[in-house]
Amino acid sequence: MLDPATDNLLEAGQSLGRTPRRITLAGWGTLAERADGTLTVTATQANSSQLYYLPPYWVGWPVLPGVPVSFTTHLARTLAGAVCRLEFWDAGGVFVGSAEPAAPTVTAVPPAGAAFVLPKVDLPTLTTTIPVGGALLRLGEPVTATEPIPIGDGCPAMTVTAYADRPRLPHRDLSLTLVEVRPA
């Protein structure tokens, strides 16, 4: 279930570039945490270093057919050579496509069969330590390069604990009781 009022699907820490860390660095470089919880990156190499924004439950964040996905980060907005990417995966965890990398934002409609999106940032060569900064992942309304990055609401998994369906022509009376599922 996706809450249509969610402005940023990333978790709060990810959206602020802070701990708890659900951001990982693949390839060359060092992702570190300062005493105040700020995440920093250094010693990266162009075409060899990527930051991944990982969800807590799935291979990526859920997407809807035909609904655009937008992603931006503070790094892509302020760091020359940093670009945003979107990878799309099916429900079984098989890669089904990606969006062309872009800076400072990337927006794409999920390809056929996509169930999840995994946002990431290609980093340039960095020799000094810089803060990761904020990030924004949104479904529907495109992201602009100048809008403030809101604190993430996350995208918690839900389970149905009660269901009622009462057909009343010409409509239906449907109710669900949902419980948020959290990792232990």
C-alpha positions as CSV (number, residue, x, y, z in Angstrom):
1,M,0.0,0.0,0.0
2,L,1.4,3.4,-1.0
3,D,0.2,6.5,0.8
4,P,-0.7,9.1,-1.9
5,A,0.1,11.9,0.6
6,T,3.8,10.8,1.0
7,D,6.0,13.5,-0.4
8,N,9.3,11.5,0.1
9,L,9.4,7.7,0.1
10,L,12.9,7.5,1.6
11,E,13.2,7.0,5.4
12,A,14.0,10.0,7.5
13,G,17.7,9.3,7.9
14,Q,18.1,8.7,4.2
15,S,16.3,11.9,3.3
16,L,18.6,13.9,5.6
17,G,21.9,12.1,4.8
18,R,22.1,10.9,8.4
19,T,22.0,7.7,10.4
20,P,20.5,5.2,10.8
21,R,22.4,4.2,7.7
22,R,20.4,2.7,4.9
23,I,22.7,4.2,2.3
24,T,25.6,2.1,1.0
25,L,28.6,2.9,-1.1
26,A,29.5,0.4,-3.9
27,G,32.9,0.5,-5.6
28,W,35.7,2.8,-4.6
29,G,35.6,5.2,-1.7
30,T,34.7,5.5,2.0
31,L,31.2,6.2,3.5
32,A,31.6,7.3,7.1
33,E,29.5,8.6,9.9
34,R,30.4,11.6,12.0
35,A,29.8,11.8,15.7
36,D,26.7,14.0,15.0
37,G,25.2,11.3,12.7
38,T,26.0,13.0,9.4
39,L,27.1,10.6,6.7
40,T,30.1,11.7,4.6
41,V,31.8,10.3,1.5
42,T,35.4,10.5,0.3
43,A,38.1,8.8,-1.8
44,T,35.7,7.9,-4.7
45,Q,36.6,7.4,-8.3
46,A,34.5,8.5,-11.3
47,N,32.7,5.7,-13.1
48,S,33.5,3.4,-10.1
49,S,31.6,4.7,-7.1
50,Q,27.8,4.7,-6.5
51,L,25.7,5.5,-3.4
52,Y,22.6,3.2,-3.1
53,Y,19.6,4.2,-1.1
54,L,18.3,0.9,0.3
55,P,14.8,0.1,1.5
56,P,14.3,-1.9,4.7
57,Y,12.0,-4.6,3.2
58,W,12.4,-5.2,-0.6
59,V,14.9,-4.9,-3.4
60,G,13.6,-1.4,-4.0
61,W,10.7,0.9,-3.3
62,P,7.3,-0.1,-4.7
63,V,6.2,1.6,-8.0
64,L,2.9,1.8,-9.8
65,P,2.5,1.1,-13.6
66,G,2.4,4.3,-15.5
67,V,3.2,6.6,-12.5
68,P,6.4,8.5,-12.9
69,V,9.2,8.1,-10.3
70,S,11.5,11.1,-9.5
71,F,14.8,11.2,-7.6
72,T,17.2,13.9,-6.6
73,T,20.0,14.4,-4.0
74,H,21.9,17.2,-2.6
75,L,25.0,15.7,-4.1
76,A,23.6,15.7,-7.6
77,R,22.4,19.3,-7.1
78,T,25.7,20.7,-5.9
79,L,28.6,18.4,-7.0
80,A,29.8,18.5,-10.6
81,G,29.8,15.0,-12.1
82,A,27.3,13.5,-9.6
83,V,24.3,12.0,-11.4
84,C,21.1,10.3,-10.2
85,R,20.0,6.9,-11.5
86,L,16.9,4.8,-11.2
87,E,17.0,1.0,-11.6
88,F,13.7,-1.0,-11.9
89,W,13.2,-4.6,-10.7
90,D,10.3,-7.0,-11.0
91,A,8.5,-8.7,-8.0
92,G,11.0,-11.6,-8.1
93,G,14.0,-9.3,-7.9
94,V,15.0,-9.5,-11.6
95,F,16.3,-6.3,-13.2
96,V,13.9,-5.0,-15.9
97,G,15.4,-1.6,-16.9
98,S,16.8,1.7,-15.8
99,A,16.4,5.4,-16.5
100,E,19.1,7.4,-18.2
101,P,21.3,9.1,-15.6
102,A,20.6,12.7,-15.0
103,A,21.7,15.6,-12.8
104,P,20.3,17.2,-10.7
105,T,17.1,15.1,-11.0
106,V,15.9,12.0,-12.8
107,T,12.3,11.2,-13.7
108,A,11.0,8.0,-15.4
109,V,7.9,5.9,-15.9
110,P,8.6,2.4,-14.8
111,P,9.0,-0.1,-17.6
112,A,6.5,-3.0,-18.1
113,G,6.8,-5.6,-15.3
114,A,8.5,-3.2,-12.8
115,A,7.4,-3.6,-9.2
116,F,10.3,-1.8,-7.5
117,V,12.7,1.1,-8.0
118,L,16.2,1.4,-6.6
119,P,17.6,5.0,-6.6
120,K,21.4,5.6,-6.6
121,V,23.9,8.3,-7.4
122,D,27.0,7.9,-9.6
123,L,29.8,9.9,-7.9
124,P,32.7,11.7,-9.4
125,T,36.3,11.5,-8.1
126,L,36.4,13.0,-4.6
127,T,39.6,13.6,-2.7
128,T,38.1,15.6,0.2
129,T,35.4,14.5,2.6
130,I,31.9,15.9,1.8
131,P,28.5,15.3,3.5
132,V,26.1,13.1,1.6
133,G,23.2,15.5,2.3
134,G,19.5,15.1,1.6
135,A,17.7,13.0,-1.0
136,L,14.1,12.8,-2.3
137,L,12.3,9.9,-4.0
138,R,8.7,10.6,-5.1
139,L,6.0,8.9,-7.1
140,G,3.6,11.0,-9.3
141,E,4.5,14.7,-9.2
142,P,7.9,15.3,-10.6
143,V,10.7,16.7,-8.5
144,T,12.2,20.1,-9.4
145,A,15.9,20.9,-8.9
146,T,15.2,23.9,-6.7
147,E,12.5,22.6,-4.3
148,P,13.5,21.9,-0.7
149,I,14.0,18.2,0.1
150,P,11.4,17.2,2.7
151,I,12.0,14.8,5.5
152,G,11.2,11.2,4.3
153,D,8.0,9.5,5.5
154,G,9.4,6.0,4.6
155,C,7.3,3.3,2.9
156,P,6.4,0.8,5.6
157,A,5.2,-2.7,4.7
158,M,1.6,-3.4,5.7
159,T,-0.3,-6.5,6.4
160,V,-4.1,-6.9,6.2
161,T,-5.6,-8.1,9.5
162,A,-9.3,-7.7,8.7
163,Y,-11.2,-7.3,5.5
164,A,-14.9,-6.7,4.8
165,D,-16.6,-6.4,1.4
166,R,-20.3,-5.6,1.1
167,P,-21.7,-5.1,-2.4
168,R,-24.3,-2.4,-2.4
169,L,-25.4,-1.7,-6.0
170,P,-24.2,0.4,-7.7
171,H,-21.3,0.6,-5.3
172,R,-19.3,-1.5,-2.9
173,D,-18.6,-1.0,0.8
174,L,-15.1,-2.2,1.4
175,S,-13.0,-1.9,4.5
176,L,-9.5,-3.0,5.5
177,T,-7.7,-3.0,8.7
178,L,-3.9,-2.6,8.2
179,V,-1.0,-3.1,10.6
180,E,2.4,-1.7,9.8
181,V,5.2,-4.3,9.7
182,R,8.6,-3.2,11.1
183,P,11.8,-5.2,11.0
184,A,12.8,-6.6,14.4
